[in-house]
Amino acid sequence: MPTNVTLKDPKDFKIIGTRVHNIDNHKIITGQPLYGIDTRREGMLFAIVARPPAFGKTLKSFDDTETRKVNGVKNVVQAHNVVAVLATNTGLPKKAATC
Protein backbone atom coordinates (compact mmCIF):
# COMPACT_ATOMS: atom_id res chain seq x y z
CA MET A 1 0.00 0.00 0.00
CA PRO A 2 1.36 3.44 -0.86
CA THR A 3 1.99 5.61 2.18
CA ASN A 4 2.26 9.03 0.51
CA VAL A 5 -0.55 9.57 -2.00
CA THR A 6 -1.19 12.89 -3.73
CA LEU A 7 -4.92 13.55 -3.96
CA LYS A 8 -6.59 15.34 -6.85
CA ASP A 9 -7.45 18.97 -6.23
CA PRO A 10 -11.25 19.38 -5.88
CA LYS A 11 -11.22 22.06 -8.62
CA ASP A 12 -10.16 19.30 -11.04
CA PHE A 13 -13.15 17.06 -10.20
CA LYS A 14 -15.33 16.41 -13.26
CA ILE A 15 -18.16 14.31 -11.84
CA ILE A 16 -18.09 14.72 -8.06
CA GLY A 17 -20.37 17.60 -7.10
CA THR A 18 -22.24 17.68 -10.41
CA ARG A 19 -25.65 16.31 -11.25
CA VAL A 20 -25.47 13.43 -13.69
CA HIS A 21 -28.71 12.74 -15.54
CA ASN A 22 -29.55 9.17 -16.38
CA ILE A 23 -31.20 9.23 -19.80
CA ASP A 24 -33.12 6.03 -18.97
CA ASN A 25 -34.68 7.20 -15.67
CA HIS A 26 -38.04 8.26 -17.15
CA LYS A 27 -38.35 5.02 -19.10
CA ILE A 28 -37.39 2.94 -16.07
CA ILE A 29 -39.89 4.54 -13.68
CA THR A 30 -42.71 4.30 -16.24
CA GLY A 31 -41.95 0.64 -17.04
CA GLN A 32 -41.14 1.24 -20.70
CA PRO A 33 -37.84 -0.57 -21.30
CA LEU A 34 -37.83 -4.26 -22.06
CA TYR A 35 -35.25 -6.44 -20.41
CA GLY A 36 -34.35 -10.05 -21.03
CA ILE A 37 -36.62 -11.13 -18.19
CA ASP A 38 -39.53 -9.34 -19.93
CA THR A 39 -39.14 -11.35 -23.13
CA ARG A 40 -41.88 -13.83 -23.96
CA ARG A 41 -41.99 -16.02 -27.07
CA GLU A 42 -44.55 -18.59 -28.15
CA GLY A 43 -43.56 -21.99 -26.79
CA MET A 44 -40.86 -20.50 -24.58
CA LEU A 45 -39.77 -22.54 -21.56
CA PHE A 46 -38.33 -21.33 -18.26
CA ALA A 47 -35.53 -23.08 -16.41
CA ILE A 48 -33.93 -23.26 -13.01
CA VAL A 49 -30.57 -24.88 -12.37
CA ALA A 50 -30.06 -26.98 -9.27
CA ARG A 51 -26.45 -27.28 -8.11
CA PRO A 52 -24.81 -29.41 -5.44
CA PRO A 53 -25.40 -27.94 -1.97
CA ALA A 54 -21.82 -26.76 -1.36
CA PHE A 55 -18.86 -25.47 -3.35
CA GLY A 56 -16.60 -28.26 -4.51
CA LYS A 57 -19.26 -30.95 -4.15
CA THR A 58 -20.15 -33.07 -7.16
CA LEU A 59 -23.46 -34.44 -8.34
CA LYS A 60 -23.44 -38.21 -7.85
CA SER A 61 -27.01 -38.95 -8.91
CA PHE A 62 -30.52 -37.58 -8.99
CA ASP A 63 -34.02 -38.98 -9.33
CA ASP A 64 -36.32 -36.86 -11.47
CA THR A 65 -39.39 -39.13 -11.16
CA GLU A 66 -41.40 -36.78 -8.90
CA THR A 67 -40.17 -33.66 -10.69
CA ARG A 68 -41.46 -34.91 -14.05
CA LYS A 69 -44.91 -35.49 -12.50
CA VAL A 70 -45.39 -31.76 -11.84
CA ASN A 71 -47.88 -30.41 -14.39
CA GLY A 72 -46.07 -28.04 -16.77
CA VAL A 73 -42.60 -29.54 -16.39
CA LYS A 74 -41.37 -30.33 -19.90
CA ASN A 75 -37.91 -31.74 -19.28
CA VAL A 76 -35.18 -32.38 -16.72
CA VAL A 77 -31.65 -32.21 -18.06
CA GLN A 78 -28.30 -33.01 -16.46
CA ALA A 79 -25.35 -30.97 -17.69
CA HIS A 80 -22.03 -31.81 -16.05
CA ASN A 81 -22.49 -31.07 -12.35
CA VAL A 82 -25.94 -29.43 -12.45
CA VAL A 83 -29.55 -30.35 -13.20
CA ALA A 84 -31.89 -28.02 -15.11
CA VAL A 85 -35.67 -28.17 -14.85
CA LEU A 86 -37.56 -26.74 -17.84
CA ALA A 87 -41.20 -25.74 -17.45
CA THR A 88 -43.96 -23.61 -18.95
CA ASN A 89 -43.83 -20.73 -16.43
CA THR A 90 -41.36 -19.11 -14.05
CA GLY A 91 -42.67 -20.61 -10.81
CA LEU A 92 -42.85 -24.23 -11.91
CA PRO A 93 -39.14 -25.00 -12.28
CA LYS A 94 -38.43 -23.81 -8.74
CA LYS A 95 -41.31 -25.84 -7.32
CA ALA A 96 -40.36 -28.89 -9.35
CA ALA A 97 -36.66 -28.69 -8.50
CA THR A 98 -37.52 -29.19 -4.83
CA CYS A 99 -39.49 -32.40 -5.48
C-alpha positions in Angstrom: 0.0 0.0 0.0 1.4 3.4 -0.9 2.0 5.6 2.2 2.3 9.0 0.5 -0.5 9.6 -2.0 -1.2 12.9 -3.7 -4.9 13.6 -4.0 -6.6 15.3 -6.9 -7.5 19.0 -6.2 -11.3 19.4 -5.9 -11.2 22.1 -8.6 -10.2 19.3 -11.0 -13.1 17.1 -10.2 -15.3 16.4 -13.3 -18.2 14.3 -11.8 -18.1 14.7 -8.1 -20.4 17.6 -7.1 -22.2 17.7 -10.4 -25.7 16.3 -11.2 -25.5 13.4 -13.7 -28.7 12.7 -15.5 -29.5 9.2 -16.4 -31.2 9.2 -19.8 -33.1 6.0 -19.0 -34.7 7.2 -15.7 -38.0 8.3 -17.1 -38.4 5.0 -19.1 -37.4 2.9 -16.1 -39.9 4.5 -13.7 -42.7 4.3 -16.2 -41.9 0.6 -17.0 -41.1 1.2 -20.7 -37.8 -0.6 -21.3 -37.8 -4.3 -22.1 -35.3 -6.4 -20.4 -34.3 -10.0 -21.0 -36.6 -11.1 -18.2 -39.5 -9.3 -19.9 -39.1 -11.4 -23.1 -41.9 -13.8 -24.0 -42.0 -16.0 -27.1 -44.6 -18.6 -28.2 -43.6 -22.0 -26.8 -40.9 -20.5 -24.6 -39.8 -22.5 -21.6 -38.3 -21.3 -18.3 -35.5 -23.1 -16.4 -33.9 -23.3 -13.0 -30.6 -24.9 -12.4 -30.1 -27.0 -9.3 -26.4 -27.3 -8.1 -24.8 -29.4 -5.4 -25.4 -27.9 -2.0 -21.8 -26.8 -1.4 -18.9 -25.5 -3.4 -16.6 -28.3 -4.5 -19.3 -30.9 -4.2 -20.2 -33.1 -7.2 -23.5 -34.4 -8.3 -23.4 -38.2 -7.9 -27.0 -38.9 -8.9 -30.5 -37.6 -9.0 -34.0 -39.0 -9.3 -36.3 -36.9 -11.5 -39.4 -39.1 -11.2 -41.4 -36.8 -8.9 -40.2 -33.7 -10.7 -41.5 -34.9 -14.1 -44.9 -35.5 -12.5 -45.4 -31.8 -11.8 -47.9 -30.4 -14.4 -46.1 -28.0 -16.8 -42.6 -29.5 -16.4 -41.4 -30.3 -19.9 -37.9 -31.7 -19.3 -35.2 -32.4 -16.7 -31.6 -32.2 -18.1 -28.3 -33.0 -16.5 -25.3 -31.0 -17.7 -22.0 -31.8 -16.0 -22.5 -31.1 -12.4 -25.9 -29.4 -12.5 -29.6 -30.3 -13.2 -31.9 -28.0 -15.1 -35.7 -28.2 -14.8 -37.6 -26.7 -17.8 -41.2 -25.7 -17.4 -44.0 -23.6 -19.0 -43.8 -20.7 -16.4 -41.4 -19.1 -14.1 -42.7 -20.6 -10.8 -42.8 -24.2 -11.9 -39.1 -25.0 -12.3 -38.4 -23.8 -8.7 -41.3 -25.8 -7.3 -40.4 -28.9 -9.4 -36.7 -28.7 -8.5 -37.5 -29.2 -4.8 -39.5 -32.4 -5.5 
